Amino acid sequence: MQTTRYCIKTGICLTIIGIPFGIQAIKLGIATLAPFGRTIEETSDAGSLLNRIFNIIWLLVFGWEIAVAHLVSGLILAITIIGLPFAQQHFKLIPLSLFPFGRELR
């Protein structure tokens, strides 16, 4: 379900201004498809002014919706024992979905 949303959000790559946001949406979509065995790491330019501005714009436009979707999916999956590992991965992706600029899932 989240992967479909990320694919739709990559449509913003059609504009020059939207390319950085589309790249982050693609990165999050790939992380949603295969999150196991990966950790969130900050890049060397995580604290730059441009990344902070982009993170604020992302949070206001896309991030809160994606974070809520991961939270709800994680809570639903946490109901069963089989869903616990998947719920843990959804909870791991919440910080990345809120502030994706300057962070990577490796």
N, C-alpha and C positions, 0 to 999 in steps of 0.2 A: 504494500500500500504506500509506504513512504517512498519506495523507489520510483513509483509512478509520479509522485509529486516532484521528485528531484528531476526527472526527465522533462516534465512540463516547465520547471523553473529554468532549465538550460536554454529555453527559448529566448531568454534575455541576452544571450550571446549575439543576437542579431544586431545589436547596437554596440558601438565602440565603448560607450560608457558602461554597458552591461557585461562586458567580457569578464572582468575580474569576479563579478558575482556569479556568472554562469560557470566559471571554472570551479568556484567553491561548491556550487550545487552539484557539479559532476563528481567532485571529490567526496562529498557527503553521500551521494548515491552509491558510489563504489564501496565506501565504508559500510553502508547499510547492507549491501549484498554479502560482504565477507568481513565481518568485524572480529572474528575469533582469532586470538593469538596476536593481536595488535594492541599497541598502547598509544595514547595521545602524547605527542612531544611538541615542544615549542621550537620554532625555527630561530635562527640567529637574529632575524629582523622582527621578532614578535612585538617588541615594544616601540616600534617606529610610529611616528605621528600619522602617517598615511594608513597603516594597518589599524590604528585605533579609530580613525575616522570611518574607515570601511566597516569595522566591526559595529560601530554605533548605527550606521545606516542599515547594515545587515540585520541587526537586532530589531530595529523598528519595522523593517519591511518584511523580512522572511523568518528571522531566527526564532521569534516567540512562537510562531505557528508550528515550526518544525520541532521545537523543544517540547511543546505541549503534545504533539503527535507521538513523540518518543516516550514521553511520560505516561500517556494513556496506554500505549501499546505495552510498555513495560509492566504497568500495573495489571493489565489483563493477563499477560503471560505469567506473571508471578503467582497467579492463583493456583496453578498446577505445578507439580514437582517437575514434570518434563519441560515446562516452559521457563523454569528458573534461569538456566544458562542464557536463554534468549532475552529474558527480561534484564539480566545483568548487562548484556551488550547494549540494549536500548538505553539503559541508564548511563552507560559509559559514553554514549554518543550525544547526550544532552549538552555537556559543555562545548563540544565541538560544533554542535548545531547553533548554539548561541553566539559564539565568537570564533568563526573558522579561520579568519585571517591571522597568519602567524603561528598556526598550529597544523600539525599533520598527524595522520594515523599511520604509524609504522609498525 
